[in-house]
Amino acid sequence: MSAEIINGKMIAAQIKASVRQEAEAFYQRKGRKMGLAVVLVGEDGPSQIYVKNKIAACEQCFIESFAYRLPESTTEDFLIDLIKKMNADERIDAMLIQLPLPAHMRQNHVLSFISPEKDADGFLAVNAGNLMLGNPSLNACTPCGIIELIQSTGRKISGTSAVVVGRSNIVGKPTALLLLENDATVTMCHSKTKHLKEITLHADILVSAVGKKNLITADMVKKGAIVIDVGMNRDERGLSGDVDFENVKEVAGYITPVPGGVGPMTVAMLMRNISKAAQLRE
Ligand code: GUN
């Protein structure tokens, strides 16, 4: 039997609708909208699309957005000064600096000036550290979206064997920690992992966040597994994930499509982080 397709677009729409209710209630209480500041430095094509989508989502969720579009030539000092101003700006509950920054900037150094309680992306060391310690914090959006998608299947995460392929700071590592927090037994795989297939074949939950088309083939997937595809690979045939969707769906129990799976959830969880940050600052 073919896998059930997890509809990320629909689940993201439900989350945004619930954030909108929170944002409207916030407006009633505070007399101002929740606010997100978005900073884009330079002309990177995909970044411009992502920023446009984030601003559109704010509008859908009754959240005010403050967009700062800065030239490629912007200095690190100018950007750090802007971050300090946004930290002090009462209208701004959360902010994000769209990555990648131009090559002349030290990304981690610049981000370190964001107040942790306004860190919409959950990228800061303090927030990543709190996730590791199991403390409440603003967590990275894509990993939170992945957990929501898994939970939408109705299956319990507790006690499952979960395998995460990819160890990035913004997806692989925090996803593994969130799965662990939900009592899965977690294995992390990466470019140096030997015998990947032997490991993935044991996964009740398989998350691939590598960026390599057709990395996960049907012979690597346990029958009935939940398969979450975080890959975003663009070529002349359009957008595809890491998973050989057509064949894996004949083995898996649940599977996310690309596009329409994890992608829309990242923006929805960003909206939830803004709401969380705004309510924590009340
Ligand atoms: N660039 C690619 N993905 C992201 C993201 O989730 N947040 C930010 N700030 N930049 C990105």
Residues whose N, C-alpha, C, O or C-beta is under 5 A from the ligand:
A	BS01	GUN	L96 I97 Q98 L99 P100 D121
